[in-house]
Amino acid sequence: FEGDCHGLPVEREVEKMLGLHTLAEVEAFGASKFNNLCEESVWGFEGEWEKVTKRMGFWLDMKKRYATLDQEYMESEWWAL
């Protein structure tokens, strides 16, 4: 599983699932809980991503993958800045 897997599309999906419409509602729900659900949502599509990459002919090592939501990946980007 490689690629950009955090951001607005994931957040919107979780907001819809929870019925949240405003930042205040997200904050009242709890940022940590919200972030955890966003991460769970991403990994819920891992199998689909693997199927798509095979169909498209991507040669990826799915066992040594990176995902932009991984702490190690984010820290490497901050280090590069």
Secondary structure, DSSP 8 states (H G I E B T S, - for coil): --B---SHHHHHHHHHHHT--SHHHHHHH-HHHHHHHHHHHHHTTHHHHHHHHHHHT----GGG--BTTSHHHHHHHHHH-
